[in-house]
């Protein structure tokens, strides 16, 4: 059974950066296709980026290219998502998720990390 | 990449069946059999209900089923129960190797 445990809530000022972590247990990180999804208050789900099983690369949504970086530490089975140049519209719950069935699903999710951007 | 189109809300009485549609394009829903559906209760993380158009993860009730025709995918919930009241999102792989979610549908059990 896969478990994803994310870091705690963050409060950031506009222009700052935030780095959210996602520790995996039950599997090793490299066995899983990792993704990040966010959800602004009262809004829908938005895919930010993740591992593409077709070419084995990390792909970012065009909206976030240049501002988001997804990395990992295989020694601790922890994935990271860093978002820079924060603005108020980035206030959201950020989820890490992994594929577990076909590589194109998001079968396991972290509990979510609330990032609040406010001056 | 525009969000896939879902109805804002769908409702039904206990025991009834409801269907949620998810309309995209030939570059996403119509081009790949990689449509997933997620259930989200308030304040909770989403839960995978259907993957690869019609496959059900272990532990998900067989009251949930998925299908696809052309650029539109559908999620059907049969034998509607109070616990099914939640938000539902579809998602698809795209020709840009990205993923896109639907706009979300709020299911109300009357």
Boltz contact constraints between the chains, C-beta under 6 A:
constraints:
  - contact:
      token1: [A, 44]
      token2: [B, 103]
      max_distance: 6.0
  - contact:
      token1: [A, 44]
      token2: [B, 104]
      max_distance: 6.0
  - contact:
      token1: [A, 45]
      token2: [B, 89]
      max_distance: 6.0
  - contact:
      token1: [A, 45]
      token2: [B, 101]
      max_distance: 6.0
  - contact:
      token1: [A, 47]
      token2: [B, 99]
      max_distance: 6.0
  - contact:
      token1: [A, 47]
      token2: [B, 101]
      max_distance: 6.0
  - contact:
      token1: [A, 52]
      token2: [B, 97]
      max_distance: 6.0
  - contact:
      token1: [A, 59]
      token2: [B, 97]
      max_distance: 6.0
  - contact:
      token1: [A, 59]
      token2: [B, 98]
      max_distance: 6.0
  - contact:
      token1: [A, 61]
      token2: [B, 98]
      max_distance: 6.0
  - contact:
      token1: [A, 101]
      token2: [B, 51]
      max_distance: 6.0
  - contact:
      token1: [A, 102]
      token2: [B, 51]
      max_distance: 6.0
  - contact:
      token1: [A, 102]
      token2: [B, 52]
      max_distance: 6.0
  - contact:
      token1: [A, 104]
      token2: [B, 34]
      max_distance: 6.0
  - contact:
      token1: [A, 104]
      token2: [B, 93]
      max_distance: 6.0
  - contact:
      token1: [A, 105]
      token2: [B, 36]
      max_distance: 6.0
  - contact:
      token1: [A, 105]
      token2: [B, 48]
      max_distance: 6.0
  - contact:
      token1: [A, 105]
      token2: [B, 51]
      max_distance: 6.0
  - contact:
      token1: [A, 107]
      token2: [B, 48]
      max_distance: 6.0
  - contact:
      token1: [A, 109]
      token2: [B, 45]
      max_distance: 6.0
  - contact:
      token1: [A, 109]
      token2: [B, 46]
      max_distance: 6.0
  - contact:
      token1: [A, 112]
      token2: [B, 45]
      max_distance: 6.0
